[in-house]
Each structure stands twice: as C-alpha cells, then as structure tokens.
C-alpha cells in the first residue's frame, strides 16, 4: 500500500512506524519515513571541513543534500554572528527548536565538536521534512558557540517577550561521537532531562547523565529565557582531552554514537510535537 499523502501524515503517526525499527525485532513494523542509517551517517565523516571559514558553507551544502531547497535555507545575520536556519512550518505557531553549533576552535578539525552535531541536525531535517508537524520546527546551526554562545544568545535575545511562551522546547546536539547519548544536566531543564531519559528507556537506547563542569552550550540561553531545553552529547571519560585539542579529528568519530544521538532526538521531537506546549515547563 502506498504511503498516505504527506499533507495527511502527522509527524508522530509516521514516526511511530519509523521508530519501530529502533525497537526489538518482535515489535517492528514497516517504517514509512526515510530514516538515516548508521552507514549514511558514518559516510558524512569521510570529509570534515577543518577550516572554520568553510564551516557555514559546508553546513548549507549538507542541508541541501538532505533535501532542503536552497530558498528555504536562510542566514540570520546578527551584529557579530551568522546563524543558518531552516524552518519546517507547522499547523500552529508553537515552535520547537533543534540546534547545533557549526563553528570550531583553532586546534583540531572540530569533527567531534561539533561536526557530529551538525550531521545529526541535518539528518533530523532529512527525516522530519517528510511530515506535516503540528508545531513549527526550526533547525538552527549556530555560529560562534565557542566564543561565548554568541549565535544562540543572539537568537534568544531576538525572541519577543510575548512569543517566549510559544517556544515549547529546544533540543541541542553538541559533541556526539565518542559514547552513548548523555544529557548535560547542568545545561538542561530538569523536566527535559526526565523526558529524554523516559524516551531513551522506551526505545531501549543507551543513555546516561554527565555534568560538564564549568561549561555551557547553546541550550543555556534558552533555559535562561524560560524555554525548556537540553543538550545531548556523546562524550566518554576521555572526551575533555579530545575536545579543543589537535586530537579532535574525523577518525575519532564513532558513527554509532552519532546515530544513537540522532535516533533519540528524533523520537523526542516526535513526542514533543504532539504534547501540549506547556508539558516540559515544570521546573
């Protein structure tokens, strides 16, 4: 049977079938979405842009390969930063933000921090663009995160006070690629942390908690504006010795880690799309 017309396929209904592929074999049903495979995600790291000046253009090219029309990709120019934005309109003005920063520090290639997040972000777009979501999905590749969260601060500062309540949640992907998905508790809303853990348990996706002391990521400005947000990362015990060092190279990326981060974020977004906008505003 052919799939239903796109206009009648809700994000959650379609992904409930697609995400069955992440559950035990006895529970699987035929997926209806284009789910990225681990092999496809691994292929993205055959060539990683190591020059910071090339990262924005490389991010745009990646989104275009994931099916984003050129005219749907915009660059939000703020005073001292450029954010790449792709919007998937929903049937309401309630908004979910999915983000990852594209910039890197001078040392290393920035494959872990944070080309892994950009790859997961673009593959999420590839899957979610097929559906008619209830909420508007805003995919953002932030600039200058490494210089003090400049891109995410600029975006959150530009949200009018009377629109903050319509931003239902923000999911940030930062430094996957070394271990199973983990939530950065000190950069995340408590309700979102509990929500992510429950979704991971349901999908039987490995999951953990790891505070990163003294650090922040692009979820932080959203939390400070009262928007439920969390950061998912995939760092292991050696992660902080890899990040911001010459060791941050493409050959260190574990594609399974990136794939699991993509898979968990996908399931979270499907559920957030159908939940009341206030569902995660409990902390």
Secondary structure, 3 states (H helix, E strand, C coil): CCCCCHHHCEHHHHHHHHHHHHCCHHHCCCCCCCCCCHHHHHHCCCCCCCCHHHHHHHHHHHHHHCCCCHHHEEEEEECCEEEEEEEECCCCCCEEEEEEECCCCCCCCCHHHHHHHHHHHHHHHHHHCCCECCCEEEEEEECCHHHCCHHHHHHHHCCCHHHHHHEEEEEEECCCCCCCCEECHHHCCHHHHHHHHHHHHHHCCCCEECCCCCCCCCCHHHHHCCCCEEEEECCCCCHHHHCCCCCCCHHHCCHHHHHHHHHHHHHHHHHHHHCCCCCCCCC
